Amino acid sequence: MDDASGVAGSMDVIHVTNRGQGPPIGFRSGRFGRVAFAALIYSSMAALLEPLPPASPDIRDLRMYSASQLEPLLEEELREWQEALDWDFTRSADLVRRFVDLRALNGAALLNHNQAVSGYCYYVYEEHKGLVGDIYIRPAFRTSENELLLLETAVRDMIAAPFVSRIESQLMLSPMYPLYSLPYSEYVSAFERDFMMADLSAARDLPLHQLSGTVRLDNWADYHQEAAALLIEEAYHTHIDSSINDQYRTVTGARRFLYNIINYPGCGVFAPPASLVAVNSFGVLAGLSLASIVNDRTGHITQICVGPQFRGTGLGYELMRRSLLRLLHAGCRRVSLTVTSSNKDAIRLYRRMGFKKVRQFHAYVWHGWR
Ligand SMILES: CC(C)(COP(=O)(O)OP(=O)(O)OC[C@H]1O[C@@H](n2cnc3c(N)ncnc32)[C@H](O)[C@@H]1OP(=O)(O)O)[C@@H](O)C(=O)NCCC(=O)NCCS
């Protein structure tokens, strides 16, 4: 379900590319051009003796900068995640700071006319795949043009890496760009995704669904991981979400997916007490619901799935209901999740349980250039 923001969690696998520091790309007109023009008119003669600021934003290698140079930007990003998604971005920002200071985070920095960092984009590699981890531009400098420029830089670098044959990105705060405007648009597919939220106080009124005698619910425990990976691979076989995140296509990929959501903060802090599995009388995992905490008062459902032969019997409903009650018990007031907009069965279930769409974003996948 939620491959959206798990990328920051994948920073354990970082390959450093040999991208040279070429000339700044993308000398385009726009708000920076206007700023430079205004500066020219109003500046004193003395100021005119100084070199003029560049007429448009510069793109530089992110590894030239330290975390302290990104700090104003990260603080604004933290506020924006909080306001738009009720999501505490602190831990993800800490990971960014750590890897930026190690000069180990691949990506691009957008400089404003004062040569201060006003935007960034980073990416990581997972074997054959490149993942756009994040793009953020400070509101005062934000334009589609700047954002697409950062994205273009990242995608171009990843495509140039000989071991990369696929690029994925899910950027919940970014606008939904038309396909043709995206970099390398001939290789891109876009998938609409919904960010949904529910008020947890209503969870108390959801009626218990009595499960058939052959399936019981159990608390999540680490030893369920292997069976959970098998279940995820089976549940998402030919599912639209495995076109968005190819980790769902194999057991190895599903293991990595689980490892990331359990160990890294990209999807929030994993909450074992609000996570459950359904087990049948032969000990086979029939379904699971995994939850995390994204804010002191907000939970997030990072994964819910039911094996094909167990669907339509209320198992998904009951797993979700219990996760919601446990998040409520843990002090949460709200809960969020992300779902592919065309996954109508799942969305019907979520609506029935009180979720409402609060935002829509795109998942992009680039493939086919080799
Ligand atoms: C989405 C998913 C988790 C739902 O699980 P599920 O166990 O099939 O869901 P439920 O049985 O609780 O509910 C599904 C439907 O079955 C119906 N149902 C519930 N109990 C039933 C019963 N005893 N007999 C027959 N139907 C029943 C529900 O009313 C519901 O129908 P409705 O949506 O028309 O109201 C499951 O389809 C799945 O794993 N899909 C693939 C992975 C996926 O998409 N995950 C979500 C990603 S965001």
The ligand as a Gaussian input file, in Angstrom:
#p B3LYP/6-31G(d) Opt

LIG

0 1
 C       -8.308000      -4.594000      -0.078000
 C       -8.333000      -5.916000       0.671000
 C       -7.325000      -5.841000       1.806000
 C       -9.715000      -6.108000       1.247000
 O       -9.712000      -7.304000       1.998000
 P      -11.017000      -8.259000       2.086000
 O      -10.745000      -9.218000       3.170000
 O      -11.319000      -8.794000       0.771000
 O      -12.091000      -7.178000       2.503000
 P      -13.484000      -7.471000       3.196000
 O      -13.922000      -8.862000       2.968000
 O      -13.384000      -7.042000       4.595000
 O      -14.392000      -6.491000       2.428000
 C      -14.484000      -6.580000       1.035000
 C      -15.902000      -6.809000       0.620000
 O      -16.367000      -8.080000       1.067000
 C      -17.617000      -7.916000       1.719000
 N      -17.772000      -8.875000       2.785000
 C      -17.460000      -8.682000       4.070000
 N      -17.782000      -9.759000       4.755000
 C      -18.283000     -10.645000       3.894000
 C      -18.779000     -11.937000       4.015000
 N      -18.840000     -12.539000       5.206000
 N      -19.175000     -12.571000       2.901000
 C      -19.106000     -11.966000       1.706000
 N      -18.655000     -10.727000       1.548000
 C      -18.254000     -10.072000       2.638000
 C      -17.574000      -6.556000       2.270000
 O      -18.884000      -6.073000       2.426000
 C      -16.858000      -5.826000       1.206000
 O      -17.736000      -5.512000       0.185000
 P      -18.020000      -4.019000      -0.163000
 O      -16.678000      -3.417000      -0.335000
 O      -18.817000      -4.096000      -1.392000
 O      -18.739000      -3.468000       0.980000
 C       -8.027000      -7.102000      -0.270000
 O       -8.906000      -7.034000      -1.360000
 C       -6.610000      -7.155000      -0.792000
 O       -5.708000      -7.669000      -0.140000
 N       -6.371000      -6.638000      -1.991000
 C       -5.038000      -6.678000      -2.617000
 C       -4.063000      -5.806000      -1.893000
 C       -4.599000      -4.407000      -1.752000
 O       -5.158000      -3.844000      -2.680000
 N       -4.370000      -3.819000      -0.574000
 C       -4.741000      -2.458000      -0.328000
 C       -3.717000      -1.553000      -0.873000
 S       -4.084000       0.129000      -0.493000

